[in-house]
Amino acid sequence: MKILMPARHGLGDVLHGYFIAEHGRTVLAKVKAGLETGQITSAMVVYEDFYNPSVGDLFRALPLDLIVAKTSELPEVKDQDSDNRMPDSVKGHKNVFTRPPALFNGLDSSRRVACPTRAPRHDIPAKFVLFSDAAHARDRLLTDPEIYRHLRDNTGLPIVKVGRGHDAVPSDINLSNRLSIPETLFLAERATIVVSALTMLRTFSALFGKPVIELAERASTETVRRTRWEYKEGLYGMQPSLNSWYFWPADRGAIGDTIRHHMGHGK
């Protein structure tokens, strides 16, 4: 059988969809089993490169024989509706979420596929704050240099910065625009605490059990509304004990309190 794995939207959606959500993790495990037994003869991942090219890098890093294609490379893949759902079939590959082959459900799902990580070729401290000031939307970017000093004062740890396309807030080790997504995930797994703009880094709580604090410096009314809703619903695997978000600089006191709380209970 030939199967299609849709990877719509941004990196946070995909990380949650295949490495946090139970249904997606089950699907990925079945794909692994089917490829190993030969019951799946071809597995295609289709992603939106214009939204986040790192999605493609994420799937290419998996130890699976996958065809990883962009929507722009497939004329038959168009926006299906407001959620941009993928077609039921692309080049003979059946969508595992909307039209899985009859034999797909019978595949073994017991061996889960871990989120891919790879050590970067950079010296990294034993303990550090993982930080990112970058974001896909401009109203989510962080720009205030004082954020760096606030993080240093409240953690006493070096600040390691990651991200792409934006580089404004100072750091101790600046790896912006220098890492692949598996390398960033490697750092996330080893960070003491994660602080970022409103981004996919929020998934690091569910993926790696890390405290994640998100900052909104100049967020639009719509972004604030959406963020409140996402936190209320616990989307992306977020949980009150690990995930929190604040306005910067208005909430700097509460931010410091939360950082110190996590530092006191951290590993």
N, C-alpha and C positions, 0 to 999 in steps of 0.2 A: 504494500500500500504506500501511497504518497501522501504526506500530510503537510499542512500549512500552519505555521505558528505566527499569528499576528502580533506585532509589537508596535502598536499605535501610541501616539502622544510622546511625552517626554521620558527621560531616564527614570525619574521617580515612579512613574506609572508602571514602567516595565520591571523595575526592581521589585516593586510590590507584587505585580501580576504573576511573576514566575519564581520569585525567591522568598516571598513572605506569605502570600495568600495560599491557603491549603489547596484549592482547586488547581491553581497554576503550577504549584510544586508537584502535584500529582501528575499533571499533564507532562511536565518536563521529565519526570522519572519514567513515564511510559515511553516517551520518545527515546530516551537512553536505552531502555530495555529492547524496544523494537528495532533500533539500529543495530544493536549487538547481536540479536538473533536473526536478523535479515528479514523480519516480518515488515519492517519499514524499509523500503528501498530508496526513498528520497524524502528528506525533511527540509522544508524551506521556511526561513524566517524573513518576514517583510517588515521593514521599519521606515520611519519618516526621517530621513537624513537632514532635511531642512530644519527640523525641530531640534534634534540633538544627535549629531553624528556618533557620539559615544555609545549609543544603543547598539550600533553595528559592531563596535569594538568589543562590547560586552559579550555578545553571542559568539564572535570569532574566537574569544578567549576560552570558550567552553571546550572540554575534551570530547566533543561530539562532531560527527561528520555532517555539518549543516551547510546548506546553501543560504547565504545571508545577502539579501537583496534590498535595494531602496525602492520606495514607492515610485520615485521618478524614473526608475528603470523599467517599470511595468505599466504600459499604457492602459491595461485592463483594470488596474487598481485606481479607483476614483473615490472621492468622498461619498460614502454611502448614505449618511444621515448626519445629524448633529453630533453624534459621538464618533464619527469617522470609522465605523465598523468595517472590517475587511470583508471582501466577497466570500461566498461559500466555497469557491474553488478558484485557484490561480494556477494556470499551466498544469492542470491535472492533479494538483495538490489540494486535498480537502481540508477545510478549516476545522481544526480540532475543537474549537469552541462552539461553532454553529452547525457543522455538518461532518462530524468525525466518521471515518470508515467503520463499518460494523465490527471489525476485529480489534479496533483500537482500544475499546473499553476493557477488553480481556487481557491487555498487556500488564506485566508486573510493574507495580508502582512502589515497591518497598524500598528501593535504593534511590534515595533522593540525590539531586545534583546540587552541589555546593556553589554558592556565589563565587565566581572566579576572582582570585587575587594574585598579585605578583609583586615581589619586592622591587622597589625602585633602585636605581643605581645612585643613590644619594645616602649620605650618612644621616641617620635619624636618631634623635635622643631617645633614651629609654622611656621617659615620660614627657608628654607634650600635649598641648591643646591643638586640635585640628581646626583650622579656621578657613572660611571662604567668604569673601566679600562680593563674589560674582553671582549673577542670576540671569535667567533667560529674559525676564522683563525688566525694563529700565527702572520702573518704580520700586523694584525690589533690591536694587544695588545698594551696597554700603560704601560710604565715602569718607566718613569722619575719622581722622587719624587718632582721635581720643579713644576710639574703641580698643585699639592695641594696648594703650596704657592701662585701661580699665581691666582688660583680661590679664595682663601681667601682674597688676597689683593684687588681684583677687585669686590668682592661681599660683603665682610664683614659678610658673612653668614657661618654657620657650613656646612661642607661637609658630606653628608650621602652617603656611598658607597654601591652599590649592584652588583650582578653578581655571576657567578659560575666558578670554576676551575682555577681562576687566581686572585692574590691579591698582587699587587706590590706598587701602589701609595698610600701614606698615606691618612688618612681621619679623621674626628672628630668622626664619628659614623660608624663603619665598620660592615655592615650586609652581607658581601659577604658569600655565601654558607649557608645562614641562613634563606632565605625567599623563599616562593613559588611564582609563577608568579602572582597570584591574589594579594598577599601582595605587590609585587613590583609595580604592577599597581595602587594600593592604594596610594603608595608614589608618583608615577608619577602624579597622579591627584592633589596632594597637594603641589608639589614642586614649588619653585619660578622660577627656571630655571634648565634645564637638560644639562649636559655635559658628553660626553662619547666617547669611541672608535667608530669606524665605525660599528654600530650595529643596531639591531631592535629598539633601543630607539628612533630612528628618527621618529617612528610612533606616539610618544607621542604628537607631534604637532597637528596632525589630530584628535587623540583620545581625547585629553584633552586641546588643545589650548595652550600648553606650548612651550616656546622658547627652541630649541634644537641645541646645538653646538657640532659637531663631530670633533674629533682630529685624525690626521694620523701621527704617530710618525715614523714608519718604513714600510710604505705601499709599496707593490710591484708595478711595473709598471702597471700590469694588474688590481690591485685593484684601483689604481688611475684613470685609464681609465674608469673602470666600475662606480666608484663613480661619476666622472664628468658626465657620461651619465645619471645616475640615477637622479642626481640633475637637469640636463637640461630638462629631461622629466617629472620631478615632480612626480616620482614614490613614492609609499607608502604614498600618500596623502601629500607629502612635499610641502611647499609653501615658497617663498622667504622672506616673512615677519617674518617667525618663524624658518626656517631651514637654517643652514649654516655649512660649514666644512672648516677646515684649517690644514695646516701642522704645526706640533709642533717639535722643538721650533721656526722654521723660521718665523712663522706668529704671534708670541706672542703679538706684538703690536696691530695687527688687532683683535686678539682674545679678548684682554682687551677692545678695543673700542666697540666690539659687545656686550660683557657682560654688560658693563656700559649702553649701549643703551637700552638693554632689562630690566635692573634693573630700569632705569628711567621711562620705560613705563609699568612696571609690575604691577600686582594687589597687 
